[in-house]
Amino acid sequence: MANTKQELAGNLGAMADAIRSKTGRDALIAFRGMASEIESIMPIARAGLPLSEYTWPEIVQIAELCRENPNPWSYLVGQSKPLDLGTYGSAPCLVVGLAHDTIAGTTDKAGMTFMVRKGLFNTQLGPTRPFSYVTSDARPAVLQVLDQFDEDVRESVKAVDKTYRYDVGSGGFLKWAYGSVSDAVWLFSVTELGSDQGESPARYAYFGSDITAETLANRRKMGCSYLTRTPDMSSRSKRIDNLGNVDSSNGDQSGQAVIGFCL
C-alpha cells in the first residue's frame, strides 16, 4: 500500500494506464480494482488534516499505515477525537504514541495508542495483598469496557503486551517482581505516563522526556484522581491526582479508571 501522496499518485497513474489498455469486462474489473484502492488509501490523500476531521474508519486505516511508517503521522500525537463508549457516553480519545505497543503474540507494533480522557468508574488494586493489577478487581472491570466501544473501532482494537509488577515479599516486607499480560484495554502504568518504575513499554511520546515537569503534569491531569496499574510500597496503588502528579498517599486507595487502547 502507498504511504505517501507521491506513491499514491504513481499507483493511481499506473492503474489508469492499465484501465485504458483494456476493453469490455476486463476494463470494468480493472476500474473496480482502482475504486477499491482509492477507498483504502483515502486517508493518505487527506494526510495533514487534524485527527478530529478523520472518521474512525479512516483512523483505523491510518493506524495500519503507522505500523509500517509512523513518521508522516507523528503530528497526530497529542490530538484527540471523540468516541462513543455506550453506557459511559462520549469521551475524547487522545493519541499518546505511534508504533509503540507490541501486538500480543507477535513482534509487530500496533499503529496508534489512545488514552481515553475520561474517568469511567471508580476502582482500586487493593486493599489486600498481593498487590497486583492482574489479580485485582480493576482489571476485569476495565476489560468489560471494550464491549461499549463503537463497532467501527471495537473490531480493530489490538490486544497488546503490558508488564505489571506484583508483590512477592514475605514477613511483612514488600518485594516486587514483574509479569506480562496481553489486554485489549488497560490502565496505564506510571512508567507509561512519564515516571519510570521499571515497567514496559516505556513512556509514550506524548509524555516524553524532552518536556518540563510542569508540562508533564499538565498533560497527565484530567480533573480527577485516576488509578494506574502500578502498585506502591505504602498505599497499594499509585494514582495520578487531579493536578497531574503521581500520588502515593496512604489515604483512599481507589481512583477513576482511565483506560488506553491500541489500533
N, C-alpha and C positions, 0 to 999 in steps of 0.2 A: 504493500500500500504506500502511496505517496505520503511524504511527511512535510513537504513544503509547498508553497504556491507554485514555485518553479517546476518541481517534479509533477505536480498536478497538471499544469499546463501542457507539459510534454506528454503525459499519459493520455490526456483527452485529445490532443492533436493526433497521436498515433491511432487512437480508436476511431476518430473521424475519418482518417485516411482509409482505415480498414472497411468502414461502412461504405465509403464511396466506391470501393473496389468490388462491392457485392451487389447482387440484384435479388429481387423477389424475397422469398422466405429467408434466405441467408442474410439479407440486409436487415430484415426485421429482427432476427435473432441477435445480430451484432448491435443493433440500436438498443434493444432491451438490456444487453450487457453494459452498454455505455450508460444507460439511465441508472442501472444498479450501482455502477461505480460512482456516478455523480452523487447519488444519495448517500453512499457510505463515506464520502470524503467532504461532505458539506462543511463540517467544522473547519477543515483546512482552508476552504475558500473564504470562510468568515473569520479566519485567525486574526487576533488582535482585539477582538471585542471584549468588554468586561464579562466576567463569569455570569452576571445576572441576565445578560442578553442571550445566552445559550439556553436551549431547552435541556431537560435532564437526559433525554436520549442522546443529544449531541454531546453532553458532558461525559456520558458513558463511552462514546466513541473517542473523545479526546483522551480519556484515561487509557484507552488501549494504545493510542499513539504515544503517550508518555512512557509506556513500558519500554518502547524501543528508543525513544529520544525525547527526554523531558525538556530539553533546553528551550525549544521555541515557545513553550508554555509556562516558563518559570514566572512570568509576570502575573500569573493567576494566584500564586501563593499570597495569602492574606486577603483574598476576595471571597465573597460568600454568595450563596444562592438559597432561597427558602425551599424547604422540602416538607411535604405533608407527612406527618407522623401519626395519622389516625387519631386515636383517643388522646394523644399527647399534643395535638394541634400542630400548627406550622412552626418550624424552627429554622433559623438561619444556619446553614452548613458552611463552615469556613475551611478553605484549602490550607492545610498546615504543612504539607510536604508532597513531593513528587518522586516516584520510583524509590521509595524509602522502605516500605514494609515488604517482607518476604512472604509470598503466597504459600499457604500450607502445603507440605508435601513436595515442594519444588525448590529450585534456587532462583526462580523468577521473581521480579518485583511487581507489586501492584502499582498501577499508574498514578493514582491520586489518593491521598489520605485526607479525610474530612473530620473536623471537630464540630459536633452539634452544639451550638452556642445557646444551650438552654438546660436548666436543671429539670430533669424529667420526674424524679421521685426521690424521696429520702431513703438512704440505706446506710449500711456500715459493714466493716470487715470483721469486727469482734462480735461480742465482747469477750469471748473465751479463747484460750489457746487451743490449737496452734493458730497463729495469726497469718492467714493466707487468703488471697483473693479467690483462689480456685475452690477452697472449701467453705467459703463464706456464703451467706445468703445473697450477697450483692450480685455475684456472677450469674446465677440462673435468672434473676430478675432483669439484669441487663440484656441477656441473650434473647429474652422474650420480646424486647423492643423491636427486633428485626421484623416481626410479624406485622408491625404497624407501618412499615415503610411503604411509600408509594410503589406500586407494582413495577413501574418503569425503572426504578432503581433497585428494588429488592432482589430481583433475579440476577443482577450484575454485581452484587456485593461479593467481595472476595474474603474468604477466611484467611487470616494471616497469623504468623507465628509471633507470640508475645512471651517474654520471660516474666516471671514473678518471683518474689522472694518469700520465704516462709521460715518459721521458727523451728529450729532443731535443737534448741537448748534444753537443759535439764537442771534440776536442783535450784530452780528459781532464777536461772540465768538465761538470757536470750542469746541465741546464736543463729545467724542467717545462712540459709542455703538457697540455691536458685533452681527453679524448674522452668519448663516451657509448656505453653498451651496454645492451641490454634482456635481462634474465635473469629466470627464474622463481625461482631460488635463487642466493644470492650470499654473499660475505664482506662484512662491514661495513667501512665506511671509518672512519678515526679521527674525521672530522668528525661522522658519524652518532652516534658514541659520545661526543660532547661536547667534542672538541678540534679546533677549526676549522683545516682545511688547505685551504680554498678549494673543496672538493668539494660536490656536491649529490646528494641532498637534504640539507637541514640536519639538525642533531641531532634525534633523536627526543625526544618528550615525556618519556619515562622518564629520559633523560639530560639533562634541561632545564637552562637557565642559572640557574634560581632555587634550585639546590641547592648545598651546600658541596662543596669539593674532596674531602673525606673521604667524603661520601655518594656522589659520582660514582664514586670508586674502588671503593667497596663494591658499587655497582650493576653495575660492569663486571667485577669479579673472578669467576672461576669455578674457582679451584684449579688452573688450568693456564695456560701461556702460549699465547695464541692469536693467529693471524695476522689482519691486516686487509688490505684491498686497496690500502692507501696505501703507496707506496714511500717510502723515506727517503734522504736525501742520503748517508749514510755506510754504513748497514747493509743497504741494498737493500730493506728491508721494515720497516714499523712493526708491532709486536706489542703486545698487552695482556698484562702479566706476571701472575703468579699473585696479586698484590696489587691488581690493577685499574688499575695505572699504565701509561702509554704507555712502551714500552721500545724504545729505538733503539740498543741495544748493538751493538758490532762483532763479537760472537761468533757463535754459531749463528744462522743466518738463517731457520730453519724455525719452525713453530708449529702448533698444532692448528687444524683447520678448524671454526669456529663459524659457522653459517650463519643467514641470515634468509630469510623468505618472506612473501608477502602473500596475503590472501584478499579 
